[in-house]
Amino acid sequence: MTAAFTFPGQGSQAVGMGKALADAFPVAKAVFDEVDAALGEKLTATIWEGPAETLQLTENAQPALMAVSIATLRVLESEAGFSVGKAAFVAGHSLGEYSALAAAGSLTVSDTARLLRTRGLAMQKAVPVGAGAMAALLGLDYEAAVAVANEAAQGQVCQAANDNGGGQVVVSGDKAAVDRAVEIAKTKGAKRAMLLPVSAPFHCKLMQPAADAMAEALSGVTIKAPAAPLVSNVLASAITDPDEIRRRLIEQVTGTVRWRESVAYMAGQGVTRFFEIGAGKVLSGLVKRIADGAVGVSVGGPNDIAAAKDALAASA
């Protein structure tokens, strides 16, 4: 099949996401019920009713986005008679990698919800609020952005966190070093360089305490071989071995999300349609910038299902 299934990361959340699907399709509602049961709380109420400030908390946003993605996928599977195992690859942006693994049956939805709650809490606690920062450098290629980060570090942590493609690179690290990176980038030809409204410096060495927490959490969870190969964030290539998946999930906490290379890898393997399953349309927009001729198909609500069914049929 010439299709890949991709799953969004943090920042795509919005109050009310997934509600229309759950109201219209019992298979979607069942996913939200399963996530609530796994966490022992009504996360669904926060997802659908807010407040936005509570949903945006990392420990809530991460399992919430996964719940919406899997609920959306279940509807698409039931309505289109489709199995994700027929996809060429699954992949996810940061936390979306966990959604991808749940989609491919590598992790159970309940285990994934608990892992993402642990991940969110651990990432928030790893660095005191205000000590770290992240910034988007727009208009620089990856190599130029890495050079900016290295120049800005000056003995502190500053590294490329997300290589999103289309001249979008995010750097992460100590607040002072990231501030320096913003100023340096402006002198190196960046179209824009700006601090991001995040609560912690994700995907850098400062997240090592969170990586340690995830190593412990993942050690107690069963991981199966995924029904479709996973394109790993830290490798930008496909893996299926459960032990390697576990190892790469731990590395992902402090490592770069190599999204540009991941999409290019899948396109190079013959993928022409990238289905973005869940909230938002960020990944579909990036696909068009990375892979010439590739089509991004966003599937996040009831109105998207019919078009996605047609696109799936064309990808068979």
N, C-alpha and C positions, 0 to 999 in steps of 0.2 A: 504493500500500500504506500502511496506517496504522501501520506499525511502524518504529522506529528501533533501530539497533544501537549500544550504548554500551560503552565499554571502561574498566576500572578503572585507577586510578593507584597510586602508591606507598603502602604501608601495608596493602595487601590481600594481600601475600605471606605464604605459610606453607610450611614444609618439607613436601614430599610432594605439593604442588599439581600437578595434571595427570597424575600417574603412573597413576591408574586409567584415564584416557582413553587414554593411550599403550599401556597393557597390553592394552586391549580393542580398539583401533582403529589399524590400521597408518597411516591418514592422519594421525593425531595424532602417532604416533611419528616420522613423516617430518619434521614441523615441528621437533621437538626436535633431530633429527639435523642439519637444515639450520642451525639456530642454532648448534649446537656447531661445525659446519664453518666457519661464517662468522667465529666468534670465535677459532677455532684452539685451543679448550679444551673440556673436558667441563663446561660450565655445568650441563648436565642432572644431573650427579652432585650438584652443590650444591643444585639445586632439590629433588631427591628425597630426598637423604640428609642435607643440612645440612653443617655446623652452622648454626643459625639466625642466628648473628652474622655469618657469611660471606654468607648469602643477603641479609641486611638491608643490606649495603653497597650504596650507591646505584648503583655501577657494575654490580653483579650483579642487584639487584632490578629495575632498569628493563628490561633485555633479558629477564629471566626472566618477568616478568609479561606482556610482549608474547608470548613463546613460548607461554605457557599460553592466552592469549586466542586466538591464531591457531590453535593446535591444537584448541581447543574449537569454534571456528567451522568448521574443516574437517570435523569430525565432524558438526556440525549440517547443513552443506551436503550432505554425502554421504548422510546418513540421511534427510533431509527432502526431498532433491531441490531444494534452495533455493539461490538465488544472492543474495549480499549486494547485488548491483546492483538487486534488486527493492525494497530498503528505501527508505523515504522519505529517511532521513538516516543518516549515521554520525557519531559523536562520541566523544571520550575525555577523561577527566579528567587533565590535565597529560600525563604520559608516555603515557597512554592515547590521546592524539591520534595518536601514532605508530602504535599498534596499529590504530586506526581507518583510517589511511591504508594500512597493509599489508593490512588486511581488504578494502579497496575497490580494491586493485590499483594504488594510486598509487605506493607504494614496494614493492620486493621485500622478502621476509622477511629475506634476508641483509643487504641495505643497512640495513634497520630495526634489526637486531640491532647492527650496527657503529655506527650513529648513536646508539643508546641507550647503548652502552658509552662512547662519546665524551662524550655528554651527562652521564652519571652521574659520570664522572671529572672533567669540567670544572666541574660544579656543586659537587662536593666540594672542589675546589682553589680555587674563587673566593674563599672567605672562610676565614681561619684558624679551626680548631676552637675553639669557645668565644666567638668574637667576635660571632657572630650568634645569633639565636633565632627561634622561631615560637611563637605562642600562639593557642589557640582561645578565641574570645569567644562564649559561648552565651547565647541569649536576647536578643540585640540584632539589629535589622535592619541591612542593609548600610550605609545612610546614617549610622546611629548609630555603627557600628563604624569607618567612615572618619573620623568626627569624633574618636573616641577616638584613632585612630592619628595624626591630625594634631596633636592636643594633646600626645601623648606624644613626638613626634619631637624637639622642642627642638633643632633643628639637626642631628639625626642622621636616619638612615633608619628609618621605620616606616610601612608601607603595607599595605593589604588585599591578601593574596596569593590567598586562595580565598574566593569567595562561594558557599558550598555549598548554601544554601537552608535553609529550616526554622529560621532563626535561628542558623545556624552560619556564622560568618565567622572566617577565620584571618588573623592579621596577622604580618608578617615584617619583619626588619630588624636593626639593631644591638641587641646584647643588652640594654644599659641602657635603650634606648628601648622595647623590647618588655616589659621588666619594668615600666616605667612604665605601659604600655598595660594590663597586667593589673590594676594597682591602680586606674587611672582607670576601667576598665570596671566594676569592682565598685561604684563610686560612681554609675554611670550606669544601673544597673538590670540589669546582666548577671546571669543565673542562675548562671553559672560562668565563670571566666576562668582559664585554666591554660596553663602552658608545655607544649609538645609535645616528646616524645623524638626529636628529629630532629638530624641532624648538620650541618645548614647552613640558612641562611635563604633558602629557595627563593622564587621569584616576587617578587623585589623588586629595587631598583636595584643592590644589592650583587652581584647575579649577572651584571653586565655582562661581566666576563671570560668567563663561560660562554657568554653570548650571542655574543660575538665568536668563540669556538671553534666554536660551532654554525654561524655564518655561513660559516666556512671549510669545515667538514665538509659542509654542505648544498650548497655551491657545486659539489662534485664528484660529486653524486648525481643520477641521473635521477628526476624526479618527473612522473608522468603524471596526467591528469585522473582523479579517482576515479570508480568505477562508480556511486556514490551520493554526493550532495553532503555535504561535510564541514561540520559546524557548529563554527566556530573558537572556541577558548577565549577569545581576546582580543576577538573581535567579537560573540559570541553570535548569529551569523547564518551563513547557508550560503555557502560558496565552492567553486569547482571549478577555477579557473585555477591551473595549476602554479606560475607565478611568484608569485602571491599566497600560495599555500600555503607556499612556501619562506619568504617574507617574514614571514608570521604565525607560523611555527614559531620563527623567531629572536626575534620580539617576545615570544613566549610565555614565554621564559626569565626575563624581568624583569617581565612583565605579570601582571595579575590573571586567575586562572582564573574566568571568569564562568559558573559552572555553573548557578546558579539561573536566570539569564536564558537560558542555552542550552536548558535543559529547557522553560522557558516558551515560548520561540520555537518549538520543535518541536511542543509541544502546540497552540500557536496555529495551526500549519500542518496540524493534523488528526491528529497522531500520538496514538494511544491506548494503544499497548503499547511499552514500552521494554525491549528485551532486553539484559541485562547479561552480556557474554560474557567469561568468564575467572574469576579468583579472587575470592572474597568476594561480599558482598551489599550493599556500602555504597551503590552508586548506586541500586539498586532501592529501598532505604529512603528515599533522598532524593527520588526521583520522587514518592512518595506525599505528601510534604510540600509539593511545589512545584506539581504539576498535579492539580487536582481531578478525580477519576474515572479518572486514568491508572493503568495496571497495570504494575508492574515484574516482569520475568521473569528470574530469575537462572539462568544456564546455566554450570555449572562442572565437572560430573562426569557419568559415564554415567547416573546415575539421573535427571538433569535433561533428558535428550535427548527422551524420549517426550513429556513435558509441554510442552517447547518446540515440538515438532512440531505438537502440537494448537493451541498458541497462535499459531503461524505460520499455520496453516490458517485460523484465525478472523480473522487480520489481512489476509488476501488480498483 
